[in-house]
C-alpha cells in the first residue's frame, strides 16, 4: 500500500501544478490566437479552460498508471512505455478536443494562429499538452519527494536505516588565520 501522505501530496501537487501551468498558458495564448463563442476570453473562460486541462491531465495520469500498474508511477523511474502513453494521450486528447470545439463552434482561430500542417487544428493546444503533461508530472514528482521527506525541509539527510544524519548539514568551516597570510607586522 502506498503511503497515504504521498497519495494526498500526489493529488494536490498534480492538480495544483496542472492548474497553474495551464492557467498561465491559457492566458498567454487565448487573447492572441483564439476567438471564443460570444467573444468571452475573460478570466472565467480561462478558469474553465484550465479546469478542462486539469481533467485531461488526470486522464493521462490514469492511463499511465494503468500501463505502469502503479498509481504513483511518477515517483519511479520513467520508462519508454510511460513516455509513449503520456505523449500519445497528450496528442490524442488535444486533437480530439480541438476537433470537437471547432466542429461545435465553441471557438475558432485567429488568422495568425499556426496550424498543424494538413489539418485545421492549431499547433498551440497540441504543444500545450505535449509540453505541460511531462512538466506537470515532473514538477509534481519533485514536490512530492520534497514534501514527503521532512528531513529535506530541515536540511538533514536520511541514512539507509531511515535515521537523520545531522552531519549531512555541514556548517561552513572558518578559515584559519596564519600560514599563508601576512601579518600587519611583516609589512
C-alpha positions in Angstrom: 0.0 0.0 0.0 1.2 3.5 -0.8 2.0 6.0 2.0 -1.2 7.9 2.5 0.7 11.2 2.7 2.3 10.5 -0.7 -1.2 9.9 -2.2 -2.5 13.1 -0.8 0.5 15.1 -1.9 0.2 13.4 -5.3 -3.4 14.6 -5.8 -2.6 18.1 -4.5 0.6 18.6 -6.4 -0.6 17.2 -9.7 -3.8 19.2 -9.6 -2.1 22.4 -8.4 0.8 22.1 -10.9 -1.5 21.3 -13.8 -3.8 24.2 -12.8 -1.0 26.8 -12.5 0.9 25.8 -15.6 -2.2 25.5 -17.8 -3.7 28.7 -16.5 -0.6 30.7 -17.4 -0.6 29.0 -20.9 -4.3 29.7 -21.5 -3.9 33.4 -20.5 -0.8 33.8 -22.8 -2.3 32.2 -25.9 -6.1 32.8 -25.9 -6.2 36.6 -26.4 -3.9 36.3 -29.4 -4.9 33.1 -31.1 -8.4 32.1 -30.2 -11.9 33.5 -30.7 -14.4 32.1 -28.2 -18.1 31.8 -28.9 -19.6 35.1 -27.7 -16.2 36.7 -27.6 -15.7 35.7 -24.0 -11.9 35.5 -23.2 -12.2 36.8 -19.7 -10.9 35.1 -16.6 -13.9 33.0 -16.1 -13.4 31.5 -19.5 -9.7 31.0 -18.7 -10.5 29.2 -15.5 -13.0 26.8 -17.3 -10.4 26.1 -20.0 -7.8 25.4 -17.3 -10.2 23.1 -15.4 -10.6 21.1 -18.7 -6.8 20.9 -19.0 -6.6 19.6 -15.4 -9.2 17.0 -16.2 -7.2 15.9 -19.2 -4.1 15.7 -17.0 -5.9 13.3 -14.7 -7.0 11.2 -17.8 -3.3 11.0 -18.7 -2.4 10.1 -15.0 -4.9 7.3 -15.1 -3.8 5.8 -18.4 -0.1 5.9 -17.5 -1.0 4.4 -14.1 -2.8 1.5 -15.8 0.2 0.8 -18.0 2.6 1.2 -15.1 0.4 -0.9 -12.8 1.2 1.7 -10.1 -0.8 4.8 -9.2 2.3 6.7 -8.1 4.2 5.9 -11.3 5.7 9.3 -11.4 7.8 8.6 -8.4 9.6 5.7 -10.0 12.0 6.0 -13.0 10.1 6.8 -16.2 10.4 4.2 -19.0 9.6 4.4 -22.6 6.1 2.9 -22.1 5.1 5.7 -19.7 6.5 8.3 -22.1 4.7 6.8 -25.0 1.3 6.7 -23.2 1.8 10.2 -21.8 2.7 11.8 -25.1 0.2 9.7 -27.0 -2.5 10.7 -24.6 -1.5 14.4 -25.0 -1.6 14.1 -28.7 -4.9 12.2 -28.9 -6.7 14.5 -26.3 -5.5 17.7 -27.9 -6.6 16.6 -31.4 -10.0 15.3 -30.1 -10.8 18.4 -28.0 -9.8 20.8 -30.8 -11.7 18.9 -33.5 -14.8 18.8 -31.3 -14.5 22.5 -30.3 -14.1 23.6 -34.0 -16.9 21.3 -35.1 -19.3 22.7 -32.5 -18.1 26.3 -33.0 -17.1 26.5 -29.3 -14.1 28.5 -30.5 -12.3 29.5 -33.7 -8.7 30.5 -34.5 -7.4 33.9 -35.4 -5.6 34.3 -38.7 -2.2 34.3 -37.0 -2.7 31.0 -35.2 -0.3 28.4 -36.6 -1.9 25.1 -37.8 -0.7 21.6 -37.7 0.2 21.0 -41.4 -2.6 19.4 -43.4 -5.2 19.9 -40.6 -7.4 22.7 -39.4 -6.1 22.2 -35.8 -3.9 24.7 -34.1 -0.3 23.8 -33.1 -0.7 25.6 -29.7 -3.1 23.2 -27.9 -1.1 20.2 -29.2 2.1 21.8 -28.0 0.4 22.7 -24.7 -0.4 19.2 -23.7 2.8 17.7 -25.2 4.9 20.1 -23.0 2.8 20.6 -19.9 1.9 16.9 -19.2 5.5 15.9 -18.7 6.3 19.2 -17.0 3.3 18.8 -14.6 4.2 15.3 -13.6 7.9 16.1 -13.3 7.3 19.1 -11.1 4.8 17.1 -9.1 7.4 14.4 -8.6 9.9 16.8 -7.2 7.3 18.4 -4.9 6.0 15.1 -3.6 9.6 14.0 -2.8 10.3 17.3 -1.1 7.1 17.3 0.9 7.3 13.6 1.8 10.8 13.9 3.3 10.6 16.0 6.4 14.4 15.9 6.7 14.6 17.7 3.3 12.9 20.6 4.8 15.1 20.6 7.9 18.3 20.3 5.9 19.3 16.8 7.1 19.8 13.7 5.0 18.3 10.4 5.8 20.6 7.4 6.0 19.7 4.0 4.6 18.4 3.0 8.0 16.0 5.9 7.9 17.7 7.9 10.7 18.6 11.5 10.2 22.2 12.2 9.6 22.8 15.6 11.2 26.4 15.6 9.9 24.9 16.0 6.4 24.2 19.6 7.1 27.6 21.0 7.3 28.3 24.4 8.6 30.8 26.5 6.8 34.3 26.0 8.3 36.1 29.2 9.4 39.3 29.8 7.6 42.5 29.5 9.6 44.5 32.7 10.2 48.2 32.3 9.8 50.1 30.1 7.4 49.6 31.8 4.1 48.6 35.2 5.3 51.0 38.0 6.1 50.6 39.7 9.4 50.5 43.6 9.5 53.8 43.5 11.5 55.6 41.9 8.5 54.9 44.8 6.1 
